[in-house]
Amino acid sequence: MIKPDFSQALPADFGKVHFIGIGGSGMSGIARMFLALGHKVTGSDVRDSDNVGALRDLGAEIFIGHNASHLGNPDTVVVTSALWPTNPEYVLAKERGIPVLHRSMALEYLTRNKTLIAIAGAHGKTTSTGMVVTALKVLGQDPSFVNGGVIEAYQASSGWGESKYFVIEADESDGSFLHYDTAVALITNVDADHLDHYGSLEAFEGEFVKFAQKASGFVAICSDDPGAVRVANRMQGKQIISFGTAADSTVRLTKIDATGARVSFDLIFEGKTYSAELLIPGEHNAINASGAFAVLVGLGFDPAASLAAIASFSGTGRRFELHGEVRGVRVYDDFAHHPTEVTAALKAAKAVAGAGKLITVFQPHLYSRTRLMHKEFADALDASDQVVVLDIYAAREDPEPGVTGALISDDFVDQHKVHYVPNWDDVPAVAAKLAGNGDFIITMGCGDIYRMVPQLLSALED
């Protein structure tokens, strides 16, 4: 994993841009924006994907595999923190003196001269970003946006707009969210995460304080999350719009009904009550909607129109996404990769599954997160009727001796409901045999577990 160098000055013009790791959710969205602005874009990634194919269709030249010969002759190179310092394209670019910029710096370049709405938090960023973008469009705006997932209604994770607003999902994992000229900051929650980078929860929360203090306009922040409350208490001289179920919230969330496939709720703001039903399930999405509402009313949009616009949001890719049904078994996929996210996703899944069994196929993400939180993962996954645990998706980390998916499965009190299956090819058959008519399988994790969905559907047919 490389460390971003934020000391570099942004070039006046990025010219021809080469993206190393172009297929990632964040990188592909930024690459799409540069294509929209007329830049020549090249890139590389370890495998082909839908993101890679979509960028090729827009005119990008993309190589599969990382090789020095793929670098070509760009004016600027854009990288992610997940890149290894031995990457041959990265090494050659540094040797040749080509500016190598972290993806957040490329995003900073794109957002110049716009009113930036930056959305950060340990969970809910992608959905909240999608809600704000969707609502602004319904309200007659044409925002630019870069999200961490595809917004279903637009079948894109990014888009260039002509209005003054630019909405981004701001990544807190490496501190890069501090490098934007933010006007409005939305903080969904500040649950402990990325401690491999920050070292302590106090340091992690401290970065969110810095992020909030940089906002030139106002800060919308959750009043239910203990970490977010501690961050709010450390802010000085900021206009704060709080949201959540707490009695003192500026935007108060009440009467949540998350028992079915759609969640409904009321919002109380400035003495008036507004009601909505979302197109998506889960109490956590009611909270996300209240945060999006806080942003919109803070910008001056009509409260009733704002909530109606948010309610038209139809979801984002890899967030409780239905992929098919075979012999009465529905197969979903979800991005949840932190115990709090897993708990929220499974609570919503249980409401949708009804009387059917809920079978979760979970791929842990990062050795450090698994080592630090294996007991919490087991407790969260226990809400399922059956669980299949894979081995760890390493992402940017080297393996740690003794740290495997078995740490999670071994923590289950009821060992009859958990199955540790380290071999990827064995998982679909195991999961399919657990499922019957009316049951519900959900793949879960932020690695490449989504790639297993077609194999699961095939195993169910067999």
Buried (B, 14 or more C-beta within 10 A) or exposed (E): BBEBEBEEEBEEEBEBBBBBBBBBBBBBBBBBBBBBEEBBBBBBBEEEBEBBEBBEEEEBBBBBEBEEEBBEEBBBBBBBBBBEEEBBBBBBBEEEEBBBBBBBBBBBBBBEEBBBBBBBBBBBBBBBBBBBBBBBBBBEBEBBBBBBBBBBBBEBBBBBBEBBBBBBBBBBBBBBBBBBBBBBBBBBBBBBBBBBBBEEBEEBBBBBBEBBBBBEBBBBBBBBBEBBBBBBEBBEEBEBBBBBBBEEBBBBBBEBBBBEEBBBBBBBBEEEEBBBEBBBBBBBBBBBBBBBBBBBBBBEBEBEBBBBBBBBBEBBBBBBBEBEEBEEBBBBBBBBBBBBBBBBBBBBBBBBBEEBBBBBBBBBBBBBBBBBBBEBBBBBBBBBBBBBBBBBBBBBBEEBEEBBBBBBBBBBEEEEBBBBBEEBEEBBBBBBEBBEEEBBBBBBBBBEBBEBBEBBBEBBEE
